[in-house]
């Protein structure tokens, strides 16, 4: 059996109880917390056949550390990590698959925000490198508000090789670059696509950039040099969603 994960925060725990209650092992609420949102957590837990434990703030702190847990913590059977082979198989069974690739995003808040947007935009999975990048931890899960439990993360040892594997599986690889020759809105982001975004500040690494089929840029009218990676991810994913909806 997999090592359980502690998920905290009202939105994250609520999303799990509504979508994947079978993966929740137990739920704990802070003593004397009694409001509409905590009562909903209790009701969803009862529907899933789970008992809700009432514990003090110190117990919650021992479980998840010094974080804003909002008085609710759940112990969860983690989603099974995908291998590259799992991803290739899923692509073969998903028409017009959309995959998000993050090249060295180190801030867990940014990774969590990217996961949340990827889930909202129907991305099949998120690919991240094993080294020099944020991993899936409680902070990521909290920011992702449940998306870390629904959107598979594929951790790869060699990102350039993984991109080649995606191309062989039929995906066109589109990298986001501030100096890209094409605007994202003028580039076809429908059909099977992998959207690749780089680390905060540094952007795409040279090896990653060379592996992309296209490089696109997002419109910037102000004076800042680059966008936050989670903001850029949201803009590029939603541009793909817009084009796909228009095509339908």
CORMOWO-V6709 format. One record per residue. RES is the residue in three letters. PSI is psi in whole degrees, 0 to 359 (NA if undefined). Layout:
BEGIN
RES|PSI  RES|PSI
END
This chain:
BEGIN
UNK|140  UNK|151  UNK|127  UNK|153  UNK|147  UNK|117  UNK|133  UNK|162  UNK|140  UNK|313  UNK|317  UNK|314  UNK|319  UNK|316  UNK|319  UNK|315  UNK|329  UNK|323  UNK|324  UNK|58  UNK|333  UNK|344  UNK|353  UNK|125  UNK|317  UNK|160  UNK|140  UNK|133  UNK|148  UNK|142  UNK|139  UNK|7  UNK|119  UNK|92  UNK|178  UNK|319  UNK|321  UNK|326  UNK|326  UNK|320  UNK|316  UNK|317  UNK|317  UNK|324  UNK|317  UNK|319  UNK|328  UNK|1  UNK|25  UNK|142  UNK|141  UNK|121  UNK|138  UNK|120  UNK|164  UNK|171  UNK|328  UNK|321  UNK|317  UNK|321  UNK|321  UNK|328  UNK|316  UNK|358  UNK|192  UNK|77  UNK|167  UNK|88  UNK|352  UNK|19  UNK|18  UNK|133  UNK|140  UNK|141  UNK|126  UNK|140  UNK|117  UNK|153  UNK|141  UNK|124  UNK|143  UNK|144  UNK|172  UNK|323  UNK|321  UNK|318  UNK|315  UNK|319  UNK|319  UNK|321  UNK|319  UNK|334  UNK|9  UNK|105  UNK|138  UNK|45  UNK|140  UNK|120  UNK|136  UNK|131  UNK|128  UNK|121  UNK|88  UNK|39  UNK|116  UNK|340  UNK|118  UNK|330  UNK|320  UNK|319  UNK|316  UNK|317  UNK|321  UNK|319  UNK|317  UNK|317  UNK|322  UNK|318  UNK|314  UNK|331  UNK|5  UNK|24  UNK|141  UNK|321  UNK|168  UNK|129  UNK|130  UNK|151  UNK|153  UNK|321  UNK|151  UNK|45  UNK|154  UNK|143  UNK|178  UNK|109  UNK|176  UNK|325  UNK|315  UNK|315  UNK|320  UNK|311  UNK|324  UNK|346  UNK|45  UNK|339  UNK|334  UNK|344  UNK|357  UNK|335  UNK|114  UNK|141  UNK|130  UNK|112  UNK|124  UNK|151  UNK|335  UNK|105  UNK|321  UNK|317  UNK|322  UNK|321  UNK|321  UNK|322  UNK|320  UNK|320  UNK|318  UNK|334  UNK|357  UNK|6  UNK|141  UNK|135  UNK|119  UNK|117  UNK|143  UNK|125  UNK|133  UNK|335  UNK|15  UNK|145  UNK|345  UNK|144  UNK|144  UNK|322  UNK|339  UNK|5  UNK|138  UNK|111  UNK|16  UNK|176  UNK|186  UNK|118  UNK|146  UNK|121  UNK|124  UNK|127  UNK|147  UNK|181  UNK|163  UNK|122  UNK|304  UNK|331  UNK|202  UNK|140  UNK|158  UNK|318  UNK|320  UNK|316  UNK|318  UNK|336  UNK|346  UNK|145  UNK|324  UNK|152  UNK|128  UNK|159  UNK|156  UNK|145  UNK|133  UNK|120  UNK|353  UNK|199  UNK|350  UNK|148  UNK|326  UNK|162  UNK|153  UNK|140  UNK|326  UNK|326  UNK|314  UNK|321  UNK|314  UNK|317  UNK|317  UNK|319  UNK|317  UNK|334  UNK|320  UNK|316  UNK|318  UNK|313  UNK|321  UNK|320  UNK|321  UNK|321  UNK|323  UNK|NA
END
